[in-house]
Amino acid sequence: MKRVAYFWVAMFGLTAVATAGDTTETTAQANFVKPDSWEAFVAYHEEGGDFGSWVAKGKTIALWEGVPAGVDYTLTFTISLANEGRAMLQVHHMATSTGEVLSTGTILRYWDEKSQSVLSSHSGFDTGQLYTGHSELVGIDARTQTTKWKYTETSRGKTADYFLTVERKGPNKRSEVHQLASGGEPLNLEVVRQMAPQAAPRPPADPGLGRRTLQRLRGLLRRLR
């Protein structure tokens, strides 16, 4: 999804890139660099624990053409490898408390040899109408653990450019900032890992049951002799 977490990917085997200006202090001081291979990109996601399921809650703003402002929502998404590890897939679902779907869609990422960069295709539905888009990894600042993407979206006949920055706040928490490239009010998200439900604990085994079973087996063996 255009608005899901794109996590930091980081420190070695990277090539420097120039970055556009940003309104946040963190990204203004950041030194973004790109991974030098798809393997490096995947490895940092794995080492950073970025794969799995995530969730965020908040109120929409006037940012996305197909999503109305002022609506409370819950966003869930998953990140996983696809195509035998040659691509990365992100699937999202954004809905209101009553179950109305605000946005649902996917991102497919891959390594483009020509540009030596991670490129992505985006598609889905915002309130029932198709949107499409594409994004490119601007780079990762290993010091601040911040990732930056540039995203272009077409929805309802209009096209807009965005920047997305994602900062690590721990193994199970991310801070996201979505903003038009031209500026304006940003959408700030707190994203947390969606923990898998734990199974109910099993009652302890009866130690006497094992002893009784063993005694029966011994008696059976004696009768067979």
C-alpha positions in Angstrom: 0.0 0.0 0.0 1.1 3.5 -0.7 0.7 4.2 3.0 2.2 1.2 4.7 5.5 0.9 6.3 8.6 0.8 4.2 11.3 0.0 6.7 15.0 0.9 7.0 17.4 -1.1 5.1 20.9 -0.1 6.0 24.5 0.2 6.6 26.9 -1.6 4.3 27.1 -2.0 0.5 25.3 1.2 -0.2 25.6 3.9 -2.8 25.0 7.6 -2.0 22.0 9.4 -3.5 20.9 13.0 -3.5 17.6 13.6 -1.8 14.9 16.2 -2.1 14.2 18.5 0.8 11.9 17.5 3.6 10.0 19.4 6.2 10.9 17.2 9.1 14.0 17.8 11.2 15.0 14.1 11.1 14.9 13.8 7.3 16.5 17.3 6.8 19.6 16.1 8.6 19.5 12.6 7.2 22.1 11.0 4.9 20.2 8.7 2.7 21.9 5.9 0.8 20.7 3.1 -1.4 21.5 -0.6 -1.1 23.8 -1.8 -3.8 21.9 -5.0 -4.5 18.5 -6.7 -4.0 20.2 -9.2 -1.6 21.3 -6.3 0.6 17.8 -4.8 0.6 16.2 -8.1 1.6 18.9 -8.9 4.2 18.3 -5.7 6.1 14.6 -6.3 6.2 15.2 -9.7 7.6 17.8 -8.5 10.1 15.5 -5.6 11.1 12.5 -7.9 11.7 10.4 -6.0 9.2 8.5 -9.0 7.8 5.2 -9.9 9.4 1.9 -8.2 10.3 1.6 -4.6 11.4 -1.3 -2.3 12.6 -1.9 1.4 12.9 -5.0 3.5 14.0 -5.8 7.1 13.4 -7.9 9.7 11.6 -7.6 10.4 7.9 -6.6 13.8 6.6 -7.1 15.5 3.1 -4.1 13.8 1.6 -5.1 10.9 -0.7 -7.5 11.7 -3.5 -9.6 8.6 -2.9 -9.8 8.7 0.9 -12.1 11.2 2.7 -10.7 13.3 5.5 -11.8 13.1 9.2 -12.5 9.4 9.3 -11.3 7.1 12.1 -9.6 4.0 10.7 -7.6 0.9 11.5 -4.9 -0.1 9.0 -3.4 -3.6 8.9 -0.8 -4.8 6.5 1.7 -7.6 6.0 5.1 -7.7 4.4 6.6 -10.9 2.9 8.8 -12.2 0.2 7.4 -13.4 -3.1 8.5 -15.0 -6.4 11.1 -17.2 -4.7 12.6 -14.2 -2.9 13.0 -12.1 -6.0 10.2 -9.7 -5.0 8.7 -8.3 -1.9 4.9 -8.1 -1.4 3.0 -5.8 0.9 -0.8 -6.2 1.3 -2.9 -3.7 3.2 -6.5 -3.2 4.4 -7.8 0.1 5.8 -11.3 0.2 7.3 -13.6 2.1 9.6 -14.9 0.8 12.9 -18.1 -0.2 11.1 -16.2 -2.2 8.5 -16.4 0.2 5.6 -13.3 -0.3 3.5 -11.4 2.9 2.9 -8.5 1.4 1.0 -7.2 -2.1 0.1 -4.3 -3.0 -2.2 -0.8 -4.2 -2.7 2.7 -3.2 -3.4 5.2 -5.3 -5.4 8.8 -4.4 -5.0 11.8 -5.6 -7.1 15.4 -4.7 -8.1 15.8 -2.8 -11.3 19.2 -3.5 -12.8 19.2 -0.6 -15.2 18.6 2.0 -12.5 20.3 0.0 -9.7 17.4 0.8 -7.4 14.4 -0.8 -5.7 11.2 0.1 -7.7 7.6 -0.7 -6.7 4.3 -1.0 -8.4 1.1 0.0 -6.4 -2.5 -0.8 -7.1 -5.7 -1.2 -5.2 -9.1 0.4 -4.4 -9.8 3.6 -2.4 -13.5 3.7 -1.4 -14.4 1.5 -4.3 -12.4 3.1 -7.1 -9.1 2.0 -8.6 -5.8 3.7 -7.8 -2.4 3.0 -9.3 1.1 4.2 -8.6 4.8 3.6 -8.5 7.6 4.4 -6.1 11.4 4.4 -5.9 13.5 4.0 -2.8 15.3 7.3 -2.2 17.5 5.8 0.4 18.1 4.8 4.0 19.9 6.7 6.8 21.5 4.0 9.0 22.3 6.5 11.8 18.7 7.6 12.4 17.2 4.3 11.1 15.0 6.2 8.7 13.9 5.1 5.2 12.6 7.4 2.5 10.5 6.7 -0.6 9.1 8.9 -3.4 5.7 7.8 -4.5 3.5 8.9 -7.5 -0.2 8.0 -7.4 -3.0 8.4 -9.9 -6.5 8.2 -8.5 -9.8 9.5 -9.9 -8.1 11.1 -12.8 -5.6 13.1 -10.7 -1.9 12.4 -10.2 0.2 13.5 -7.2 3.7 13.0 -5.8 4.4 12.1 -2.2 7.3 11.4 0.1 7.1 8.7 2.8 9.6 8.4 5.6 9.7 5.6 8.2 11.7 5.7 11.4 12.4 2.7 13.6 11.3 3.2 17.2 12.2 -0.3 18.4 11.8 -3.9 17.2 8.0 -3.6 17.3 7.2 0.0 16.5 7.6 2.4 13.6 6.9 6.1 13.0 5.6 7.0 9.5 5.2 10.4 7.9 3.3 10.7 4.6 3.3 14.0 2.9 2.7 15.6 -0.5 6.0 16.4 -2.3 4.7 20.0 -2.6 4.3 20.2 1.2 1.3 20.7 3.3 -0.1 18.8 6.3 1.6 15.5 6.9 -0.1 12.3 8.0 1.7 10.9 11.0 1.3 7.2 11.9 2.4 5.1 14.8 2.7 1.6 13.5 3.1 -1.4 15.9 3.7 -5.1 15.3 0.6 -7.2 15.3 1.4 -10.0 17.7 0.1 -13.5 16.9 -2.5 -14.7 19.4 -1.1 -17.1 21.9 -2.6 -20.5 22.3 -4.4 -21.3 25.6 -2.1 -23.1 28.0 -2.6 -26.9 28.2 -3.3 -28.4 31.6 -0.4 -30.2 33.2 -0.2 -33.9 32.5 -1.3 -36.3 35.3 1.9 -38.0 36.5 -0.1 -40.9 37.8 -1.5 -41.6 34.4 1.9 -42.4 33.0 2.7 -44.8 35.9 -0.6 -46.6 35.6 -0.1 -47.1 31.8 3.4 -48.5 32.4 2.1 -50.9 35.1 -0.6 -52.2 32.6 2.0 -52.8 30.0 4.2 -54.7 32.4 1.3 -56.9 33.4 0.5 -57.6 29.8 4.1 -58.6 29.0 4.1 -61.0 32.0 1.0 -62.7 30.8 2.5 -63.1 27.3 5.6 -65.0 28.6 
